[in-house]
């Protein structure tokens, strides 16, 4: 019997099949003629923005379907004062600061973690949250501060780190929690009314954790349809078709296109693990969106002895810091502008020398336009 190995291409090819994409585009164009008004759809997740730009999905759709890019990039929505928190902590005596990926290059008010690392601060970029355990074990005389960032997708990993650290008796890990929540900014954008959105593509991996039920308020309060979509181009195209058909029937609801990973209830085990260690903050300041109530998490009071935000409160900046005057990242995150509207896009602001956070992250809209849309 021939032994056939499953390749990576076998797993994703059908989700990128050109003929399937063309067939969906043809069906969307046919159905979109029945729309009574343009469909202005916000894709919340930066991963969707990159898929849309990389595969030319905008060019495949009729003119009465418009994409509006949302605040679904956790690095992009961090205000400068929170970046300054990380920089300040990294420069404290006897501290190793560890954080994930793109945070290293995000500019704060005067510097970045990358620049501070070049000056000698002990800053460790992580491939996995659990790498913090080994860093702490290898440096028992140091305080290891984990600067935790991300939406609901990465929050369970921070909770898992805490669970492991406590079970193994590791006491030199401290946590600066910057986990933010997706539904509150969606409500804030709808309440603002400036972006004129009438459909949403729900985020993939966030929805795996929190479940599609989390978007029911958009249907109930704003009569706006939502389809939770996967990241591949066929996923996005099928989701657009589902949204168009909802709009034609004038029957808004929450649907799941990404059924291979998302359920209505979400990952209950992950939700319980998060609830064990964290609780909702009263408010959190988002870059571009301002203060949004109940939109982020913090450590529970019972873990205050490991809360870097409390332990170092006296040295951490607490005043809001505005973005660079030429940067329009805030407007982009609100869905009020496209990256190409920015006067410094692809000139003074590039991925190698970013002025704003939307250009830094792999999930940022400016980064996507720079890579695929010029």
Residue, then its C-alpha position, 0 to 999 in steps of 0.5 A: x500500500x502506498x504511503x501518502x503523506x499529507x502536506x501543508x499545501x493539502x490543508x490550505x489549497x482548497x481554501x485558496x483555489x482560484x476557480x472557487x474564488x472566481x465562482x464565489x465572486x461571480x455569485x456575489x456580483x449577481x446577488x449584490x445587484x439586489x442590494x438596496x444600499x451599498x454594503x459597508x462591511x468592517x473586518x475587525x481582524x487585521x488578519x482579514x485585512x491582510x487576506x483581503x489585500x494579499x489576494x486582491x479581494x477588493x478588486x473581485x467585488x462590485x463597487x457597492x461592497x466596501x471594506x472598512x478596516x477595524x481595530x483588530x490589531x492588538x499592537x495597533x490599539x495600544x496607546x503610547x503611554x502603555x508602550x512607555x510602561x514597557x520601556x520604563x519597566x525594561x529600564x528598572x534595575x534587576x528586570x528582564x522584560x519579555x513580550x511577544x513579537x511586534x511589541x518590540x518595534x512599536x514606537x512609544x512617546x520617545x523610544x521603543x523596546x527595540x531601541x532600549x534593547x540596543x542600549x543594553x536593556x534586557x528585553x526578550x522577544x518571545x516565540x511562545x508565552x511559556x518561554x517565560x518559564x524558562x527565562x525565570x528558571x534560568x534567572x532566579x535572581x532577576x524579576x521577569x516581567x511579562x508584558x502581556x498583550x493581545x485580544x481574547x486569542x492570546x489571553x488564555x496563554x497568559x492564564x496558562x503561564x500563570x497556572x504553570x508558574x504557580x504550580x511549579x512554585x516559580x515566584x519571580x514572574x510578574x505580569x503587566x496585563x494589556x489584554x483587550x476585548x473585541x466586542x466593546x470597541x465594536x459597540x463604541x464604533x457603532x455608537x459613534x456612528x461616523x463609520x456608517x457600518x452596516x455589516x461585520x466580518x467577525x474575527x476568526x481566532x478571537x471567536x474560537x475563544x469567546x464564541x459567536x454568541x458574543x456578537x448577538x448585541x450587534x443584531x439585537x441593538x443595531x440590526x447589523x449582520x455578522x458572519x464569523x469568517x476564517x482567514x483564507x480567501x475562500x473563507x472571506x469570499x463565502x462570508x461576504x456572500x452570506x452577508x449579502x444574502x442577509x442584507x437582501x432578506x433584511x434578516x440580520x443574524x450572527x452566522x458562522x462561516x468558520x465552522x471548522x473551529x468556531x462554535x456559538x459558545x466558544x472555548x468554555x475551558x479557556x474562558x474559565x481559565x481566564x476568569x480564574x486569574x483576570x477580571x474586566x477593567x472599568x475602562x481602558x484607553x484605546x489608540x484612536x478610539x479613546x476610553x472604552x468602558x469594560x474593554x480590557x482585562x487586569x489581574x484580580x486583586x488576589x494576585x496583586x503581589x505579581x501585578x507589575x502595574x501595581x508594584x511599579x505604579x510610582x514610576x509608570x506614566x499615567x498621562x495620555x500621550x497623543x500620536x505623531x501629528x502626521x499619523x492618522x492611525x487613529x482614524x484608520x482604526x475607527x474606520x474613517x480613513x484608509x492607509x493611503x489617505x495618510x500623508x506619510x504613508x510609504x514615505x516617512x512611514x514604512x515597516x522599517x521606520x514606522x511613525x505609527x503602530x498600524x505600520x509596525x504590526x503584521x496585522x496592521x492595515x498600513x502594513x497590509x497596504x504597504x505590502x500588497x496595495x501600492 
